[in-house]
Amino acid sequence: MAKERIGFLGAGQMAEAIARGIVSAKMAEPSMLIASDPDAARRDLFREMGARAGEDNLAVVKEADTLIIAVKPQTLAELLTQIGSVLREKQRIISICAGVPTTVIEAASKRKLRVVRAMPNLPMRVRMGATALCPGKHATAQDMALAGKIFSAGGRAVEVKEELMDAVTALSGSGPAYFYFLVEVMIEAGVQEGLNPTVARTLAIQTARGAAEMMAAADASPEELRRRVTSKAGTTEAAFKKIEELKVREGLKAAIAAAAARARELGKR
């Protein structure tokens, strides 16, 4: 892949995370990356990495061997109208647009476009991302392998059926925000109980980090690990009695379902 020219349509935070993963894993030199974005600050950031960046989407499409579409779903239709005529059959196209089926991008051209749909999340910035991939109609095994390599450089990648991608978007795509919210609430509660805000933040973040590492390393399920922390008539049991009373579990499930529904709505635009 060292000679692959990788183009980014959209140079936002997720595109940046992907690009940094590619460079850190030495999959491509920064000079082989090219990006387009209307925001001058985002273009400057890519240039600071050693990539090239500009405002011309067509220039990126014409040059890239692998094209990563990283624009907001709401702007994709306009972009595809602009670039559809210059997309090529030999070109690998990876879309990270939430909710958008591969068929939408394939329909932008009469050519047999090789599209892979990906749903990464922002922890790719620290090489701890979670990404799900699915192939479009004309994507090859080699296309999927390359996409897997790109996203594995920033964490872990798995393949799912396309009909499950909206669920992935709701679970892991939006998932970091749920954890940030939980830690945010833990900090607020700690301060409410008298802790210094800095101490509360340190303890909450380290607790979240340690718990995540234990889940990743253990053979036991999250439910079993939670059971091991919950002593009979202890403090954790008291906490979970209140969680059950307030129906927090049902609320979180409903929140994830709402995110999945929104992903499906975005795909219909």
Secondary structure, 3 states (H helix, E strand, C coil): CCCCCEEEECCCHHHHHHHHHHHHCCCCCHHHEEEECCCHHHHHHHHHHCCEEECCHHHHHHHCCEEEECCCHHHHHHHHHHHHHHCCCCCEEEECCCCCCHHHHHCCCCCCCEEEEEECCHHHHHCCEEEEEEECCCCCHHHHHHHHHHHHCCEEEEECCHHHHHHHHHHHHCHHHHHHHHHHHHHHHHHHCCCCHHHHHHHHHHHHHHHHHHHHHCCCCHHHHHHHHCCCCCHHHHHHHHHHHCCHHHHHHHHHHHHHHHHHHHHCC
